[in-house]
Amino acid sequence: MRSNWLNPPEWTATETLTFPGSVGGPWRRYVTEPDARGVGTVRYPRTVPKSPEFAAKLKDRTLTKLYNERPAWLANAHTKLDAAVCAAYGWPATVAADDLLAKLLALNLSRAGSAAPAATDDPE
């Protein structure tokens, strides 16, 4: 949804850049038909504006601007995503933000094999 807002299909097109690359390089996920040495053809899709007019409009579309405006469709999508994540972990969808962060920290620490840090009033 964010991607479609940032780069509306009616304003953009996809062009494919083609150049040599290796399966061990930074373009590895785009390498096709590598030879025995791991060198193949990179086929990198990139989004470009369909016209200079659209290019100018696209410059005004940023994630910062989107989240500052926080349109209803974005807020609804985040609400649904938050509920799905809570359901996946078996937590109530109405868990408070501070409780959610505490739960996530505890979960991450347990998976890392660490204990939760002790609460202290000492800033050091």
Phi and psi in radians as a Rosetta constraint file:
Dihedral C 1 N 2 CA 2 C 2 CIRCULARHARMONIC -1.114 0.35
Dihedral N 2 CA 2 C 2 N 3 CIRCULARHARMONIC -0.741 0.35
Dihedral C 2 N 3 CA 3 C 3 CIRCULARHARMONIC -1.069 0.35
Dihedral N 3 CA 3 C 3 N 4 CIRCULARHARMONIC -0.734 0.35
Dihedral C 3 N 4 CA 4 C 4 CIRCULARHARMONIC -1.166 0.35
Dihedral N 4 CA 4 C 4 N 5 CIRCULARHARMONIC -0.522 0.35
Dihedral C 4 N 5 CA 5 C 5 CIRCULARHARMONIC -1.290 0.35
Dihedral N 5 CA 5 C 5 N 6 CIRCULARHARMONIC -0.737 0.35
Dihedral C 5 N 6 CA 6 C 6 CIRCULARHARMONIC -1.161 0.35
Dihedral N 6 CA 6 C 6 N 7 CIRCULARHARMONIC -0.698 0.35
Dihedral C 6 N 7 CA 7 C 7 CIRCULARHARMONIC -2.316 0.35
Dihedral N 7 CA 7 C 7 N 8 CIRCULARHARMONIC 1.328 0.35
Dihedral C 7 N 8 CA 8 C 8 CIRCULARHARMONIC -0.998 0.35
Dihedral N 8 CA 8 C 8 N 9 CIRCULARHARMONIC 2.333 0.35
Dihedral C 8 N 9 CA 9 C 9 CIRCULARHARMONIC -0.989 0.35
Dihedral N 9 CA 9 C 9 N 10 CIRCULARHARMONIC -0.512 0.35
Dihedral C 9 N 10 CA 10 C 10 CIRCULARHARMONIC -1.305 0.35
Dihedral N 10 CA 10 C 10 N 11 CIRCULARHARMONIC -0.266 0.35
Dihedral C 10 N 11 CA 11 C 11 CIRCULARHARMONIC -1.799 0.35
Dihedral N 11 CA 11 C 11 N 12 CIRCULARHARMONIC -0.257 0.35
Dihedral C 11 N 12 CA 12 C 12 CIRCULARHARMONIC -2.231 0.35
Dihedral N 12 CA 12 C 12 N 13 CIRCULARHARMONIC 2.842 0.35
Dihedral C 12 N 13 CA 13 C 13 CIRCULARHARMONIC -2.378 0.35
Dihedral N 13 CA 13 C 13 N 14 CIRCULARHARMONIC 2.829 0.35
Dihedral C 13 N 14 CA 14 C 14 CIRCULARHARMONIC -1.892 0.35
Dihedral N 14 CA 14 C 14 N 15 CIRCULARHARMONIC 2.208 0.35
Dihedral C 14 N 15 CA 15 C 15 CIRCULARHARMONIC -2.016 0.35
Dihedral N 15 CA 15 C 15 N 16 CIRCULARHARMONIC 2.645 0.35
Dihedral C 15 N 16 CA 16 C 16 CIRCULARHARMONIC -1.932 0.35
Dihedral N 16 CA 16 C 16 N 17 CIRCULARHARMONIC 2.123 0.35
Dihedral C 16 N 17 CA 17 C 17 CIRCULARHARMONIC -1.494 0.35
Dihedral N 17 CA 17 C 17 N 18 CIRCULARHARMONIC 2.414 0.35
Dihedral C 17 N 18 CA 18 C 18 CIRCULARHARMONIC -2.215 0.35
Dihedral N 18 CA 18 C 18 N 19 CIRCULARHARMONIC 2.202 0.35
Dihedral C 18 N 19 CA 19 C 19 CIRCULARHARMONIC -2.823 0.35
Dihedral N 19 CA 19 C 19 N 20 CIRCULARHARMONIC 2.854 0.35
Dihedral C 19 N 20 CA 20 C 20 CIRCULARHARMONIC -1.230 0.35
Dihedral N 20 CA 20 C 20 N 21 CIRCULARHARMONIC 2.570 0.35
Dihedral C 20 N 21 CA 21 C 21 CIRCULARHARMONIC -2.840 0.35
Dihedral N 21 CA 21 C 21 N 22 CIRCULARHARMONIC 2.891 0.35
Dihedral C 21 N 22 CA 22 C 22 CIRCULARHARMONIC -1.980 0.35
Dihedral N 22 CA 22 C 22 N 23 CIRCULARHARMONIC 2.736 0.35
Dihedral C 22 N 23 CA 23 C 23 CIRCULARHARMONIC -1.211 0.35
Dihedral N 23 CA 23 C 23 N 24 CIRCULARHARMONIC -0.243 0.35
Dihedral C 23 N 24 CA 24 C 24 CIRCULARHARMONIC -1.719 0.35
Dihedral N 24 CA 24 C 24 N 25 CIRCULARHARMONIC 0.059 0.35
Dihedral C 24 N 25 CA 25 C 25 CIRCULARHARMONIC -1.715 0.35
Dihedral N 25 CA 25 C 25 N 26 CIRCULARHARMONIC -3.072 0.35
Dihedral C 25 N 26 CA 26 C 26 CIRCULARHARMONIC -1.167 0.35
Dihedral N 26 CA 26 C 26 N 27 CIRCULARHARMONIC -0.311 0.35
Dihedral C 26 N 27 CA 27 C 27 CIRCULARHARMONIC -1.741 0.35
Dihedral N 27 CA 27 C 27 N 28 CIRCULARHARMONIC 0.236 0.35
Dihedral C 27 N 28 CA 28 C 28 CIRCULARHARMONIC -0.885 0.35
Dihedral N 28 CA 28 C 28 N 29 CIRCULARHARMONIC -0.628 0.35
Dihedral C 28 N 29 CA 29 C 29 CIRCULARHARMONIC -1.290 0.35
Dihedral N 29 CA 29 C 29 N 30 CIRCULARHARMONIC -0.183 0.35
Dihedral C 29 N 30 CA 30 C 30 CIRCULARHARMONIC -1.864 0.35
Dihedral N 30 CA 30 C 30 N 31 CIRCULARHARMONIC 0.031 0.35
Dihedral C 30 N 31 CA 31 C 31 CIRCULARHARMONIC -1.338 0.35
Dihedral N 31 CA 31 C 31 N 32 CIRCULARHARMONIC 2.289 0.35
Dihedral C 31 N 32 CA 32 C 32 CIRCULARHARMONIC -2.073 0.35
Dihedral N 32 CA 32 C 32 N 33 CIRCULARHARMONIC 2.634 0.35
Dihedral C 32 N 33 CA 33 C 33 CIRCULARHARMONIC 0.846 0.35
Dihedral N 33 CA 33 C 33 N 34 CIRCULARHARMONIC 0.961 0.35
Dihedral C 33 N 34 CA 34 C 34 CIRCULARHARMONIC -1.194 0.35
Dihedral N 34 CA 34 C 34 N 35 CIRCULARHARMONIC 2.575 0.35
Dihedral C 34 N 35 CA 35 C 35 CIRCULARHARMONIC -1.496 0.35
Dihedral N 35 CA 35 C 35 N 36 CIRCULARHARMONIC -2.983 0.35
Dihedral C 35 N 36 CA 36 C 36 CIRCULARHARMONIC -1.076 0.35
Dihedral N 36 CA 36 C 36 N 37 CIRCULARHARMONIC -0.444 0.35
Dihedral C 36 N 37 CA 37 C 37 CIRCULARHARMONIC -1.523 0.35
Dihedral N 37 CA 37 C 37 N 38 CIRCULARHARMONIC -0.070 0.35
Dihedral C 37 N 38 CA 38 C 38 CIRCULARHARMONIC 1.533 0.35
Dihedral N 38 CA 38 C 38 N 39 CIRCULARHARMONIC 0.214 0.35
Dihedral C 38 N 39 CA 39 C 39 CIRCULARHARMONIC -1.731 0.35
Dihedral N 39 CA 39 C 39 N 40 CIRCULARHARMONIC 2.289 0.35
Dihedral C 39 N 40 CA 40 C 40 CIRCULARHARMONIC -2.548 0.35
Dihedral N 40 CA 40 C 40 N 41 CIRCULARHARMONIC -2.739 0.35
Dihedral C 40 N 41 CA 41 C 41 CIRCULARHARMONIC -1.861 0.35
Dihedral N 41 CA 41 C 41 N 42 CIRCULARHARMONIC 2.200 0.35
Dihedral C 41 N 42 CA 42 C 42 CIRCULARHARMONIC -1.458 0.35
Dihedral N 42 CA 42 C 42 N 43 CIRCULARHARMONIC 2.274 0.35
Dihedral C 42 N 43 CA 43 C 43 CIRCULARHARMONIC -2.129 0.35
Dihedral N 43 CA 43 C 43 N 44 CIRCULARHARMONIC 1.647 0.35
Dihedral C 43 N 44 CA 44 C 44 CIRCULARHARMONIC -1.778 0.35
Dihedral N 44 CA 44 C 44 N 45 CIRCULARHARMONIC 2.020 0.35
Dihedral C 44 N 45 CA 45 C 45 CIRCULARHARMONIC -1.412 0.35
Dihedral N 45 CA 45 C 45 N 46 CIRCULARHARMONIC 2.303 0.35
Dihedral C 45 N 46 CA 46 C 46 CIRCULARHARMONIC -2.329 0.35
Dihedral N 46 CA 46 C 46 N 47 CIRCULARHARMONIC 2.572 0.35
Dihedral C 46 N 47 CA 47 C 47 CIRCULARHARMONIC -1.551 0.35
Dihedral N 47 CA 47 C 47 N 48 CIRCULARHARMONIC 2.279 0.35
Dihedral C 47 N 48 CA 48 C 48 CIRCULARHARMONIC -2.302 0.35
Dihedral N 48 CA 48 C 48 N 49 CIRCULARHARMONIC 2.642 0.35
Dihedral C 48 N 49 CA 49 C 49 CIRCULARHARMONIC -1.182 0.35
Dihedral N 49 CA 49 C 49 N 50 CIRCULARHARMONIC 2.577 0.35
Dihedral C 49 N 50 CA 50 C 50 CIRCULARHARMONIC -1.356 0.35
Dihedral N 50 CA 50 C 50 N 51 CIRCULARHARMONIC -0.342 0.35
Dihedral C 50 N 51 CA 51 C 51 CIRCULARHARMONIC -2.736 0.35
Dihedral N 51 CA 51 C 51 N 52 CIRCULARHARMONIC 2.856 0.35
Dihedral C 51 N 52 CA 52 C 52 CIRCULARHARMONIC -1.046 0.35
Dihedral N 52 CA 52 C 52 N 53 CIRCULARHARMONIC -0.600 0.35
Dihedral C 52 N 53 CA 53 C 53 CIRCULARHARMONIC -1.075 0.35
Dihedral N 53 CA 53 C 53 N 54 CIRCULARHARMONIC -0.799 0.35
Dihedral C 53 N 54 CA 54 C 54 CIRCULARHARMONIC -1.187 0.35
Dihedral N 54 CA 54 C 54 N 55 CIRCULARHARMONIC -0.608 0.35
Dihedral C 54 N 55 CA 55 C 55 CIRCULARHARMONIC -1.039 0.35
Dihedral N 55 CA 55 C 55 N 56 CIRCULARHARMONIC -0.740 0.35
Dihedral C 55 N 56 CA 56 C 56 CIRCULARHARMONIC -1.135 0.35
Dihedral N 56 CA 56 C 56 N 57 CIRCULARHARMONIC -0.720 0.35
Dihedral C 56 N 57 CA 57 C 57 CIRCULARHARMONIC -1.167 0.35
Dihedral N 57 CA 57 C 57 N 58 CIRCULARHARMONIC -0.646 0.35
Dihedral C 57 N 58 CA 58 C 58 CIRCULARHARMONIC -1.159 0.35
Dihedral N 58 CA 58 C 58 N 59 CIRCULARHARMONIC -0.513 0.35
Dihedral C 58 N 59 CA 59 C 59 CIRCULARHARMONIC -1.089 0.35
Dihedral N 59 CA 59 C 59 N 60 CIRCULARHARMONIC -0.429 0.35
Dihedral C 59 N 60 CA 60 C 60 CIRCULARHARMONIC -1.488 0.35
Dihedral N 60 CA 60 C 60 N 61 CIRCULARHARMONIC -0.111 0.35
Dihedral C 60 N 61 CA 61 C 61 CIRCULARHARMONIC -1.782 0.35
Dihedral N 61 CA 61 C 61 N 62 CIRCULARHARMONIC 1.877 0.35
Dihedral C 61 N 62 CA 62 C 62 CIRCULARHARMONIC -2.289 0.35
Dihedral N 62 CA 62 C 62 N 63 CIRCULARHARMONIC 2.768 0.35
Dihedral C 62 N 63 CA 63 C 63 CIRCULARHARMONIC -1.095 0.35
Dihedral N 63 CA 63 C 63 N 64 CIRCULARHARMONIC -0.631 0.35
Dihedral C 63 N 64 CA 64 C 64 CIRCULARHARMONIC -1.053 0.35
Dihedral N 64 CA 64 C 64 N 65 CIRCULARHARMONIC -0.817 0.35
Dihedral C 64 N 65 CA 65 C 65 CIRCULARHARMONIC -1.112 0.35
Dihedral N 65 CA 65 C 65 N 66 CIRCULARHARMONIC -0.742 0.35
Dihedral C 65 N 66 CA 66 C 66 CIRCULARHARMONIC -1.037 0.35
Dihedral N 66 CA 66 C 66 N 67 CIRCULARHARMONIC -0.840 0.35
Dihedral C 66 N 67 CA 67 C 67 CIRCULARHARMONIC -1.277 0.35
Dihedral N 67 CA 67 C 67 N 68 CIRCULARHARMONIC -0.484 0.35
Dihedral C 67 N 68 CA 68 C 68 CIRCULARHARMONIC -1.196 0.35
Dihedral N 68 CA 68 C 68 N 69 CIRCULARHARMONIC -0.658 0.35
Dihedral C 68 N 69 CA 69 C 69 CIRCULARHARMONIC -1.347 0.35
Dihedral N 69 CA 69 C 69 N 70 CIRCULARHARMONIC -0.574 0.35
Dihedral C 69 N 70 CA 70 C 70 CIRCULARHARMONIC 0.769 0.35
Dihedral N 70 CA 70 C 70 N 71 CIRCULARHARMONIC 1.139 0.35
Dihedral C 70 N 71 CA 71 C 71 CIRCULARHARMONIC -1.099 0.35
Dihedral N 71 CA 71 C 71 N 72 CIRCULARHARMONIC 2.784 0.35
Dihedral C 71 N 72 CA 72 C 72 CIRCULARHARMONIC -1.003 0.35
Dihedral N 72 CA 72 C 72 N 73 CIRCULARHARMONIC -0.688 0.35
Dihedral C 72 N 73 CA 73 C 73 CIRCULARHARMONIC -1.088 0.35
Dihedral N 73 CA 73 C 73 N 74 CIRCULARHARMONIC -0.618 0.35
Dihedral C 73 N 74 CA 74 C 74 CIRCULARHARMONIC -1.278 0.35
Dihedral N 74 CA 74 C 74 N 75 CIRCULARHARMONIC -0.773 0.35
Dihedral C 74 N 75 CA 75 C 75 CIRCULARHARMONIC -1.059 0.35
Dihedral N 75 CA 75 C 75 N 76 CIRCULARHARMONIC -0.745 0.35
Dihedral C 75 N 76 CA 76 C 76 CIRCULARHARMONIC -1.112 0.35
Dihedral N 76 CA 76 C 76 N 77 CIRCULARHARMONIC -0.716 0.35
Dihedral C 76 N 77 CA 77 C 77 CIRCULARHARMONIC -1.095 0.35
Dihedral N 77 CA 77 C 77 N 78 CIRCULARHARMONIC -0.730 0.35
Dihedral C 77 N 78 CA 78 C 78 CIRCULARHARMONIC -1.173 0.35
Dihedral N 78 CA 78 C 78 N 79 CIRCULARHARMONIC -0.650 0.35
Dihedral C 78 N 79 CA 79 C 79 CIRCULARHARMONIC -1.080 0.35
Dihedral N 79 CA 79 C 79 N 80 CIRCULARHARMONIC -0.786 0.35
Dihedral C 79 N 80 CA 80 C 80 CIRCULARHARMONIC -1.147 0.35
Dihedral N 80 CA 80 C 80 N 81 CIRCULARHARMONIC -0.715 0.35
Dihedral C 80 N 81 CA 81 C 81 CIRCULARHARMONIC -1.133 0.35
Dihedral N 81 CA 81 C 81 N 82 CIRCULARHARMONIC -0.777 0.35
Dihedral C 81 N 82 CA 82 C 82 CIRCULARHARMONIC -1.034 0.35
Dihedral N 82 CA 82 C 82 N 83 CIRCULARHARMONIC -0.760 0.35
Dihedral C 82 N 83 CA 83 C 83 CIRCULARHARMONIC -1.126 0.35
Dihedral N 83 CA 83 C 83 N 84 CIRCULARHARMONIC -0.690 0.35
Dihedral C 83 N 84 CA 84 C 84 CIRCULARHARMONIC -1.148 0.35
Dihedral N 84 CA 84 C 84 N 85 CIRCULARHARMONIC -0.705 0.35
Dihedral C 84 N 85 CA 85 C 85 CIRCULARHARMONIC -1.142 0.35
Dihedral N 85 CA 85 C 85 N 86 CIRCULARHARMONIC -0.793 0.35
Dihedral C 85 N 86 CA 86 C 86 CIRCULARHARMONIC -1.038 0.35
Dihedral N 86 CA 86 C 86 N 87 CIRCULARHARMONIC -0.765 0.35
Dihedral C 86 N 87 CA 87 C 87 CIRCULARHARMONIC -1.093 0.35
Dihedral N 87 CA 87 C 87 N 88 CIRCULARHARMONIC -0.675 0.35
Dihedral C 87 N 88 CA 88 C 88 CIRCULARHARMONIC -1.102 0.35
Dihedral N 88 CA 88 C 88 N 89 CIRCULARHARMONIC -0.570 0.35
Dihedral C 88 N 89 CA 89 C 89 CIRCULARHARMONIC -1.625 0.35
Dihedral N 89 CA 89 C 89 N 90 CIRCULARHARMONIC -0.049 0.35
Dihedral C 89 N 90 CA 90 C 90 CIRCULARHARMONIC 1.347 0.35
Dihedral N 90 CA 90 C 90 N 91 CIRCULARHARMONIC 0.423 0.35
Dihedral C 90 N 91 CA 91 C 91 CIRCULARHARMONIC -1.773 0.35
Dihedral N 91 CA 91 C 91 N 92 CIRCULARHARMONIC 2.683 0.35
Dihedral C 91 N 92 CA 92 C 92 CIRCULARHARMONIC -1.195 0.35
Dihedral N 92 CA 92 C 92 N 93 CIRCULARHARMONIC 2.521 0.35
Dihedral C 92 N 93 CA 93 C 93 CIRCULARHARMONIC -1.170 0.35
Dihedral N 93 CA 93 C 93 N 94 CIRCULARHARMONIC -0.281 0.35
Dihedral C 93 N 94 CA 94 C 94 CIRCULARHARMONIC -1.679 0.35
Dihedral N 94 CA 94 C 94 N 95 CIRCULARHARMONIC 0.235 0.35
Dihedral C 94 N 95 CA 95 C 95 CIRCULARHARMONIC -1.071 0.35
Dihedral N 95 CA 95 C 95 N 96 CIRCULARHARMONIC 2.394 0.35
Dihedral C 95 N 96 CA 96 C 96 CIRCULARHARMONIC -1.190 0.35
Dihedral N 96 CA 96 C 96 N 97 CIRCULARHARMONIC 2.650 0.35
Dihedral C 96 N 97 CA 97 C 97 CIRCULARHARMONIC -0.982 0.35
Dihedral N 97 CA 97 C 97 N 98 CIRCULARHARMONIC -0.781 0.35
Dihedral C 97 N 98 CA 98 C 98 CIRCULARHARMONIC -1.121 0.35
Dihedral N 98 CA 98 C 98 N 99 CIRCULARHARMONIC -0.705 0.35
Dihedral C 98 N 99 CA 99 C 99 CIRCULARHARMONIC -1.154 0.35
Dihedral N 99 CA 99 C 99 N 100 CIRCULARHARMONIC -0.671 0.35
Dihedral C 99 N 100 CA 100 C 100 CIRCULARHARMONIC -1.100 0.35
Dihedral N 100 CA 100 C 100 N 101 CIRCULARHARMONIC -0.791 0.35
Dihedral C 100 N 101 CA 101 C 101 CIRCULARHARMONIC -1.093 0.35
Dihedral N 101 CA 101 C 101 N 102 CIRCULARHARMONIC -0.694 0.35
Dihedral C 101 N 102 CA 102 C 102 CIRCULARHARMONIC -1.114 0.35
Dihedral N 102 CA 102 C 102 N 103 CIRCULARHARMONIC -0.724 0.35
Dihedral C 102 N 103 CA 103 C 103 CIRCULARHARMONIC -1.121 0.35
Dihedral N 103 CA 103 C 103 N 104 CIRCULARHARMONIC -0.760 0.35
Dihedral C 103 N 104 CA 104 C 104 CIRCULARHARMONIC -1.143 0.35
Dihedral N 104 CA 104 C 104 N 105 CIRCULARHARMONIC -0.709 0.35
Dihedral C 104 N 105 CA 105 C 105 CIRCULARHARMONIC -1.091 0.35
Dihedral N 105 CA 105 C 105 N 106 CIRCULARHARMONIC -0.820 0.35
Dihedral C 105 N 106 CA 106 C 106 CIRCULARHARMONIC -1.061 0.35
Dihedral N 106 CA 106 C 106 N 107 CIRCULARHARMONIC -0.727 0.35
Dihedral C 106 N 107 CA 107 C 107 CIRCULARHARMONIC -1.110 0.35
Dihedral N 107 CA 107 C 107 N 108 CIRCULARHARMONIC -0.811 0.35
Dihedral C 107 N 108 CA 108 C 108 CIRCULARHARMONIC -1.115 0.35
Dihedral N 108 CA 108 C 108 N 109 CIRCULARHARMONIC -0.725 0.35
Dihedral C 108 N 109 CA 109 C 109 CIRCULARHARMONIC -1.147 0.35
Dihedral N 109 CA 109 C 109 N 110 CIRCULARHARMONIC -0.684 0.35
Dihedral C 109 N 110 CA 110 C 110 CIRCULARHARMONIC -1.157 0.35
Dihedral N 110 CA 110 C 110 N 111 CIRCULARHARMONIC -0.652 0.35
Dihedral C 110 N 111 CA 111 C 111 CIRCULARHARMONIC -1.256 0.35
Dihedral N 111 CA 111 C 111 N 112 CIRCULARHARMONIC -0.468 0.35
Dihedral C 111 N 112 CA 112 C 112 CIRCULARHARMONIC -1.507 0.35
Dihedral N 112 CA 112 C 112 N 113 CIRCULARHARMONIC -0.134 0.35
Dihedral C 112 N 113 CA 113 C 113 CIRCULARHARMONIC 1.410 0.35
Dihedral N 113 CA 113 C 113 N 114 CIRCULARHARMONIC 0.368 0.35
Dihedral C 113 N 114 CA 114 C 114 CIRCULARHARMONIC -1.917 0.35
Dihedral N 114 CA 114 C 114 N 115 CIRCULARHARMONIC 2.726 0.35
Dihedral C 114 N 115 CA 115 C 115 CIRCULARHARMONIC -1.564 0.35
Dihedral N 115 CA 115 C 115 N 116 CIRCULARHARMONIC 2.700 0.35
Dihedral C 115 N 116 CA 116 C 116 CIRCULARHARMONIC -1.135 0.35
Dihedral N 116 CA 116 C 116 N 117 CIRCULARHARMONIC 2.451 0.35
Dihedral C 116 N 117 CA 117 C 117 CIRCULARHARMONIC -1.139 0.35
Dihedral N 117 CA 117 C 117 N 118 CIRCULARHARMONIC 2.501 0.35
Dihedral C 117 N 118 CA 118 C 118 CIRCULARHARMONIC -1.267 0.35
Dihedral N 118 CA 118 C 118 N 119 CIRCULARHARMONIC 2.436 0.35
Dihedral C 118 N 119 CA 119 C 119 CIRCULARHARMONIC -1.292 0.35
Dihedral N 119 CA 119 C 119 N 120 CIRCULARHARMONIC 2.449 0.35
Dihedral C 119 N 120 CA 120 C 120 CIRCULARHARMONIC -2.579 0.35
Dihedral N 120 CA 120 C 120 N 121 CIRCULARHARMONIC 2.666 0.35
Dihedral C 120 N 121 CA 121 C 121 CIRCULARHARMONIC -1.567 0.35
Dihedral N 121 CA 121 C 121 N 122 CIRCULARHARMONIC -0.206 0.35
Dihedral C 121 N 122 CA 122 C 122 CIRCULARHARMONIC -1.359 0.35
Dihedral N 122 CA 122 C 122 N 123 CIRCULARHARMONIC 2.094 0.35
Dihedral C 122 N 123 CA 123 C 123 CIRCULARHARMONIC -1.178 0.35
Dihedral N 123 CA 123 C 123 N 124 CIRCULARHARMONIC -0.259 0.35
